[in-house]
């Protein structure tokens, strides 16, 4: 039993780190133009945090995908949560900035992950009886190919669906026990540390020289939008991004402590509420208090201040009361099942 608990803690610790990086990455977007260090930090985060998040989502999708009966409530809850995020972000921006156009069929902001996860779960459920290795290879080929099609972008999150599916499906393919045994080896942890250190040095040494590569890391841009310097090498760049994101993500996963850590492990079990609500809070702060107040700080204190703000926001939104905010979406079976039975009569 204790062995099982440590393994659960490993995944929760990783998810806690990743959700903090999501919040921190969004917090610093308003200050990217301020200095090169901020841009390097943003690039460092973007290079691996969502690919690893999507990999872990696939890793824990087995109970849904392998179930004999399709759990439609799970998919409905994700779709409802997606529209909840879109609507609350739209309202928040309308109040603190300006009222834009509400886009029903496209999403370039935070809610994309929720919608894409629902698509991946349905898609993997339909593909589960096919040869997994062949499905994985085909998914990579498609991801590399769609970059040449300019029409595939934010509409229905098609670009991100193609680009991120290999990460999700790889997670679904792998056995958690075997993966944990592999990444826990001392030799793997040593190599992981070397990879992470080298990756960090390269990112901060090259700085603005490679900052434009961020368009290749988001997953929602065709090769033609990578910029004049990178567009001719679009497919090679995407292959490189897959390689770097996978190596760095695996390294982070290997180095995360396996034991339970007070607060952090608990936050890792509450990442959905943090993800669903943090952008609205950050937008409200960004256009009212955060930017003016943080801008008054010396340049060398801006990042630490944003680090602290992000840590506090991650902690607060992981608390139990914020679960209830999402209950109409996450617990939709409590009202959807009775409605379905009533309609069937």
Secondary structure, 3 states (H helix, E strand, C coil): CHHHHHHHHHHHHHHHHHHHHHHHHHHHHHHCCCCHHHHHHHHHHHCCHHHHHHHHHHHCCHHHHCCCCCCHHHHHHHHHHHHHHHHHHHHHHHHHCCCCCCCCCECCCCCHHHHHHHHHHHHHHHHCCCCHHHHHHHHHHHHHHHHHCCCCCCECCHHHHHHHHHHHHHHHHCCHHHHHHHHCCHHHHHHHHHHHHHHHHHHHHHHHHCHHHHHHHCCCCCHHHCCCCCHHHHHHHHHHHHHHHHHHHHHHHHHCCCCCCCCHHHHHCCHHHHHHHHHHHHHHHHCCCHHHHHHCCCHHHHHHHHHHHHHHHHHHHCCCHHHHHHHHHHCCHHHHHHHHHHHHC
